Each structure stands twice: as structure tokens, then as C-alpha cells.
Amino acid sequence: MYDVVIVGAGVVGCSVAAYLSRYQMKLAVLEKENDVSMGSTRANSAIVHAGYDPLPGTLMAKYNVRGSQLYPELCEKLSVPFQQIGSFVLAFSPEEDKTVQKLYDRGVANGVEGLRILSKEETLKMEPALSDKITSALYAPTGAIVSPWKFTIAMAENACENGSEFFFDHPVTAIEKTENGFRVTADGETFETRVVINAAGTHSDQINDMAAPHSFTIHPNKGQYYVLDKNQGQVVHSVIFQCPSKVGKGVLVSPTVDGNLIVGPDAVDVSSPDDCSTDREGLQFVVNQAMRSTSAFNLREAIRNFAGVRAATEIDDFIIGPVDGVPGFFNLAGIKSPGLTSAPAIGEDMPRILAESGYTFPKKENCIDRREAVIFHTLSHEERAEMVKKNPLYGRVICRCETITEGEIVDALHRPLPPHTIDGVKRRCGCGLGRCQGGFCGPRVQEIIARELNLNYMDIEKDKTGSYILLAETKGGEL
Ligand SMILES: Cc1cc2nc3c(=O)[nH]c(=O)nc-3n(C[C@H](O)[C@H](O)[C@H](O)COP(=O)(O)OP(=O)(O)OC[C@H]3O[C@@H](n4cnc5c(N)ncnc54)[C@H](O)[C@@H]3O)c2cc1C
């Protein structure tokens, strides 16, 4: 019998698992895909928002601001790339000057520290590549960038090290009420549990409806992006937003923690919660909008397009808490932006939310709250030489674009939640993120996964379950 079953291993499910694993409870995370961070968490802008955007008094405002405070220490302790580079919201007209003032007032009401409204001249002094058509800007020094996958993987590994169990390729298909809680069916297995926490992202309405009356619907909303090569990563030095509209925070231009430039997203309603397709029209819109902020980036340096889906609902806020009439069932649903920022704060608050419904658990005495992960190319020459001396695998570069060594890949493959796909290794180590997008290192990563995990080379997939790369072996030239 589990105390808690969490449905969904995105940043919300994994953050909740990390915080709950500090308490004496038996906890399982059920995930339909073959890894953590496979939903909205893997395809977003990767911004830790300062917290001036959500309306004061909303759950989004509360968790955004607290999440932004938690990130620096969490990332430091868990070896996750995080940079507090600050953010701007640009105004291009007297009307937008008013929006900037409104966002400033909201930010102050939400408790965001250090906000300033800057003149055009002050803004251009800090970010010379911006358009000279701007009229003013809101500057938020606490705005930051993070690696969403590495953060989620780190939280999941931390939860695992503190005793949580993860079940991948386990789509939840039924939740029945029992005398003591629930019987959750996933991949033909049943999990008896006292509490179910629904953190299923764009599928959270379906999970809600398995256990409780229908009370909200996810209206999937897609955003598409360009990622530009590292020679464009210094075009701007902070996160550059435009004024938000009804549909979202607008198109941004920002460096990434890997040194690239990200440009996007648009915001278009789609019918499928899993529609991550990109199209010419959406991408053109993104470029046109971004060019209003700066025309200094070179689109010929684009190395990838991707899209992510927002879990929007008819309610303009997160849906967080117990469900009336279904004791033991909790929704963490409709977690659209700023969900990445808010996730650790939601996790931190979860013990209180459970306790208010009568589910209390004693704290564990000795919990792990640190995680070491080497990022070889960020080390000094002396540190690199030391690493190679200790383990020669750090002297073999597998990904030439990103300088990722075999040592880092082997380390990732022997962590608490080892990946077994090429993209799983990419999300942990960064190999394949660069200009060649895995064209050179992919087959070598495949070999290393097979060798280290003792798997058949043919069975290694690229990404989601079923995404085989090799379909048949040739023997003497014949299939
Ligand atoms: C375009 C875009 C840009 C964004 N930019 C930002 C940003 O810059 N900053 C920010 O703070 N936020 C941003 N967000 C929002 C942020 O990405 C999300 O709020 C966050 O990732 C949601 O996390 P989650 O864990 O709730 O959902 P997900 O990451 O979607 O995780 C849900 C998980 O549940 C699993 N699941 C679903 N159904 C089942 C089932 N039946 N059984 C088992 N598992 C199931 C899914 O496979 C998935 O892994 C953005 C979102 C988008 C789409």
C-alpha cells in the first residue's frame, strides 16, 4: 500500500516527489512515457520568471514568486545550470508604457524585488542590440534562465535517492475509490494508495475525470521556437520579453544556459494535448515578432525548431488542492506558465496541502539534499586534467559540438534514474544539443548506452517508446 501516488513525472510531479520524499511515506510516481520531463517540461522557454506577470492574489503569483526565490539554492545544491541574467519587458508605444507601469505595480504587489522602469536610453545602454523603437522597459534583476530538463531530472533523482519509486511506461488508465483510498491502474498493474496527486500536465483533466466529477477542461495551446547556434548566444545578455497579451507572455529572445539563443513562442490553440509539430506559418510569426525587439540575430544560424503545449484551462489560474467530495485526491492541474518557475514552490507547499486534509507524515531524519554532476566543459584546465587523471573516460570527447565526454555519459547512465534512450542522455549531459544535433555523436551514444546498461544495440531508441533507429541487421549484405 502506497501513501502517495503521483501521476506525471514533469517538473511539477518531480518537484512534489522531491519535497514529499523528505517525509516518512511510501511514494510512487507513475509516468506514461519512458523518462521524466517528457511533457510541457521538455519544451518551453526555460525562464525562471521574476513574478510581475500573474495577477496579485492568484496561485500563479504566490507560487511564481516563491519558486523564483527557491531556484538559486536548489540549482546550486543539485548541480543544475541556472543563471540569474535578469529580464526586460519592452514597450513600443505610450499604450505599452502603461502596460509596463501596470506590470511594475503588479510585481511590487506580488513582492518581486528590485524591479525598475527604465527609459529607452537606460535600456539600450544595458542591451545595445535592442530596437531603437522601444519607448521604455521593465527591468527585473531576478529573472533567470535554467535547464528545465536538468532541473526536473535532478529533482527526480533526489526524490529517488530519498526513497521514492518511479514507474515509467506506466500510463494511468483507471482510478477506483477503495475503502482506504484508491486503486490506480497503470500498464496493467494496480497500485493501492491512500492519496493520489494528479500532476499530469496537458492530460490532467483526463486524470481528474477518472476519480472525480468533471470540473475543468484542458485547452491545449501550442508555442513554437527557434534555437540558434552558440555564436548567436551573446546577441542579448538578458531575457527580452515584449508586453504580454491575452494569449501569453509574447515572443521572447533570450540566451539559454547552454549558450544558445532561443526565439519564440507563438500561442495557438490546438486540438491534441500532445501536438508538438512545428509549421512555417507559426515560425514565421515568431521571427517577425522577435525582430521587433532586435534584428541583430542571424536566422541562418538556426539549429533546431521545437514546440511545446501549454495546459491552459477555462480558469486563468493554477488548479491546486484537494477535490471536494473525493477525499485523498489532489489536483495540481492546468499548470501553464509560470509552471516551471512555480514547481518547486508547489512541491514545498505540498506537505501543508496534504496536512490540511488530514494526511500528515513525520519528517525523515537524514535526507539527501545535494547531488553532484560534472559538466566537464565548465571546469578549469587544472580541474579537467585532474578529472582525466582520475577517470580517463573524461578525456574522450563524444559530442564535439558541446564538448561532452564519455565520463559524463557513463556517469548519467549509472545515476538513480538512468536514461536508456539517446535523447534521455542528451537531456542529462547535453550531447546532441549542438550544431550537428547528434548526427555525429548519436551512434556513439547508442553504443555506450548498450555497453553500460547491457542492452542490445538494436533496442536503443532515439526518444519515446517505439522510436527505434535501427530496424534490421544486415548479415553478409542481406537483410
Ligand atoms: C511554449 C511554452 C513555454 C513555457 N515557458 C515557460 C517559462 O519560460 N517559464 C515557466 O515558468 N513556465 C513555462 N511554461 C510552462 C511550463 O513548461 C509548465 O507549466 C510545466 O512544464 C508544467 O509541468 P507539469 O509537470 O505540470 O506538466 P508536464 O511537464 O506536461 O508533465 C506531465 C506529465 O504527466 C504525464 N502523464 C500524462 N498523462 C498521464 C497518464 N495517464 N499516466 C501517467 N502519466 C501521465 C506526461 O507524460 C508528462 O510527463 C511554458 C510552457 C509552454 C508550453
The ligand as a MOL file (V3000), in Angstrom:
LIG
                    3D

  0  0  0     0  0            999 V3000
M  V30 BEGIN CTAB
M  V30 COUNTS 53 58 0 0 0
M  V30 BEGIN ATOM
M  V30 1 C 5.5350 27.0770 -25.0130 0
M  V30 2 C 5.6740 27.0700 -23.5150 0
M  V30 3 C 6.5230 27.9700 -22.8840 0
M  V30 4 C 6.6510 27.9740 -21.4980 0
M  V30 5 N 7.5890 28.7640 -20.9060 0
M  V30 6 C 7.7230 28.7510 -19.5700 0
M  V30 7 C 8.7360 29.5020 -18.9390 0
M  V30 8 O 9.5860 30.1040 -19.5830 0
M  V30 9 N 8.7690 29.5440 -17.5820 0
M  V30 10 C 7.8590 28.8900 -16.8210 0
M  V30 11 O 7.8980 29.0100 -15.5980 0
M  V30 12 N 6.9340 28.0740 -17.3970 0
M  V30 13 C 6.8680 27.9820 -18.7400 0
M  V30 14 N 5.9600 27.1660 -19.3430 0
M  V30 15 C 5.0990 26.3380 -18.5190 0
M  V30 16 C 5.8100 25.0870 -18.0360 0
M  V30 17 O 6.5220 24.4750 -19.0840 0
M  V30 18 C 4.7630 24.1270 -17.4960 0
M  V30 19 O 3.9300 24.8260 -16.6090 0
M  V30 20 C 5.3590 22.9700 -16.7500 0
M  V30 21 O 6.3300 22.3180 -17.5230 0
M  V30 22 C 4.2370 22.0100 -16.3880 0
M  V30 23 O 4.7970 20.9160 -15.7270 0
M  V30 24 P 3.8710 19.6760 -15.3730 0
M  V30 25 O 4.7160 18.7650 -14.5890 0
M  V30 26 O 2.5850 20.1610 -14.7700 0
M  V30 27 O 3.4410 19.0760 -16.7750 0
M  V30 28 P 4.2530 18.1360 -17.7910 0
M  V30 29 O 5.6390 18.5240 -17.9150 0
M  V30 30 O 3.4350 18.1020 -19.0370 0
M  V30 31 O 4.2210 16.7280 -17.0830 0
M  V30 32 C 3.0430 15.9490 -17.0040 0
M  V30 33 C 3.4630 14.5130 -17.1400 0
M  V30 34 O 2.3090 13.6930 -16.9420 0
M  V30 35 C 2.4480 12.5820 -17.8030 0
M  V30 36 N 1.1330 11.9660 -17.9890 0
M  V30 37 C 0.0860 12.4670 -18.6730 0
M  V30 38 N -0.9420 11.5930 -18.6460 0
M  V30 39 C -0.5350 10.5290 -17.9190 0
M  V30 40 C -1.1350 9.2970 -17.5680 0
M  V30 41 N -2.3690 8.9630 -17.9560 0
M  V30 42 N -0.4180 8.4200 -16.8210 0
M  V30 43 C 0.8590 8.7150 -16.4230 0
M  V30 44 N 1.4760 9.8600 -16.7650 0
M  V30 45 C 0.7840 10.7610 -17.4910 0
M  V30 46 C 3.0130 13.1830 -19.0670 0
M  V30 47 O 3.6320 12.2060 -19.8990 0
M  V30 48 C 4.0060 14.1890 -18.5110 0
M  V30 49 O 5.2990 13.6510 -18.3860 0
M  V30 50 C 5.8560 27.1040 -20.7270 0
M  V30 51 C 5.0220 26.1760 -21.3700 0
M  V30 52 C 4.9700 26.1340 -22.7390 0
M  V30 53 C 4.1710 25.0660 -23.4110 0
M  V30 END ATOM
M  V30 BEGIN BOND
M  V30 1 1 1 2
M  V30 2 1 2 3
M  V30 3 2 2 52
M  V30 4 2 3 4
M  V30 5 1 4 5
M  V30 6 1 4 50
M  V30 7 2 5 6
M  V30 8 1 6 7
M  V30 9 1 6 13
M  V30 10 2 7 8
M  V30 11 1 7 9
M  V30 12 1 9 10
M  V30 13 2 10 11
M  V30 14 1 10 12
M  V30 15 2 12 13
M  V30 16 1 13 14
M  V30 17 1 14 15
M  V30 18 1 14 50
M  V30 19 1 15 16
M  V30 20 1 16 17
M  V30 21 1 16 18
M  V30 22 1 18 19
M  V30 23 1 18 20
M  V30 24 1 20 21
M  V30 25 1 20 22
M  V30 26 1 22 23
M  V30 27 1 23 24
M  V30 28 2 24 25
M  V30 29 1 24 26
M  V30 30 1 24 27
M  V30 31 1 27 28
M  V30 32 2 28 29
M  V30 33 1 28 30
M  V30 34 1 28 31
M  V30 35 1 31 32
M  V30 36 1 32 33
M  V30 37 1 33 34
M  V30 38 1 33 48
M  V30 39 1 34 35
M  V30 40 1 35 36
M  V30 41 1 35 46
M  V30 42 1 36 37
M  V30 43 1 36 45
M  V30 44 2 37 38
M  V30 45 1 38 39
M  V30 46 1 39 40
M  V30 47 2 39 45
M  V30 48 1 40 41
M  V30 49 2 40 42
M  V30 50 1 42 43
M  V30 51 2 43 44
M  V30 52 1 44 45
M  V30 53 1 46 47
M  V30 54 1 46 48
M  V30 55 1 48 49
M  V30 56 2 50 51
M  V30 57 1 51 52
M  V30 58 1 52 53
M  V30 END BOND
M  V30 END CTAB
M  END
